[in-house]
Structures are given as structure tokens and as C-alpha cells.
């Protein structure tokens, strides 16, 4: 159980890092975003795949009901 929770936390952190890297591409450029991923020990492949196939990115929430923020 603990292993599963640690893996989930790692996956969530990687997802957040990748999302921020996509944002960095828009404001600072691809090379800056790739360097950011390197410093976070996240594979560059995540960003390069997202840039090669932007139509595959998720632009909507997975939730069926919107959050009440």
C-alpha cells in the first residue's frame, strides 16, 4: 500500500512538472523547458512527445462534473 501511494505521488509530481514545462515552452522556449525538466530529473521524452503531437494533449478535465473552486 505504501509503495502504491509513493508511486502515485511521484506520478502526480511528474505530471505537474510536465505541465509547467509546457507552460515554459510558451513563455521561455523549448530549450529552457527541457533544461527545467533536466533539473527536476524528469525525462525530456515527455515534453518532446507532447510537442510532436499537440492534438493528443488533454485540454479538458477528466471529471464529469466541474469542480466548485
C-alpha positions in Angstrom: 0.0 0.0 0.0 2.8 2.4 0.9 4.6 1.7 -2.4 1.4 2.4 -4.4 0.9 5.7 -2.6 4.5 6.8 -3.2 4.2 5.9 -6.9 1.0 7.9 -7.2 2.7 10.9 -5.6 5.7 10.6 -7.9 3.4 10.3 -10.9 1.4 13.4 -9.8 4.6 15.3 -9.3 5.9 14.3 -12.7 2.6 15.4 -14.3 2.8 18.8 -12.6 6.4 19.2 -13.7 5.5 18.3 -17.3 2.5 20.7 -17.3 4.8 23.5 -16.1 7.3 22.6 -18.7 4.6 23.1 -21.4 3.9 26.5 -20.0 7.6 27.3 -20.0 7.7 26.4 -23.7 5.2 29.2 -24.4 6.9 31.9 -22.3 10.7 30.9 -22.4 11.1 28.5 -25.2 11.7 24.8 -25.7 15.4 24.7 -24.7 14.6 26.4 -21.4 11.7 23.9 -20.7 14.0 21.0 -21.5 16.6 22.3 -19.1 14.0 22.7 -16.4 13.0 19.0 -16.9 16.6 18.0 -16.6 17.0 19.8 -13.3 13.8 18.1 -12.0 15.1 14.7 -13.1 12.1 14.2 -15.4 12.6 12.6 -18.8 12.7 15.0 -21.7 10.7 12.5 -23.7 7.5 13.7 -22.0 7.9 17.1 -23.4 9.1 16.1 -26.8 6.2 13.7 -27.3 3.7 16.5 -26.3 5.3 18.9 -28.8 5.3 16.4 -31.6 1.6 15.5 -31.2 -0.2 18.5 -29.6 -3.6 17.2 -30.5 -3.0 14.3 -28.1 -2.7 16.7 -25.1 -5.6 16.7 -22.7 -7.4 20.1 -22.8 -10.3 19.2 -20.6 -10.8 17.9 -17.1 -11.2 14.2 -16.6 -14.1 14.9 -14.1 -17.6 14.5 -15.3 -18.8 17.3 -13.0 -16.8 20.6 -12.9 -15.1 21.5 -9.6 -16.6 24.2 -7.4 -13.4 26.3 -6.9 
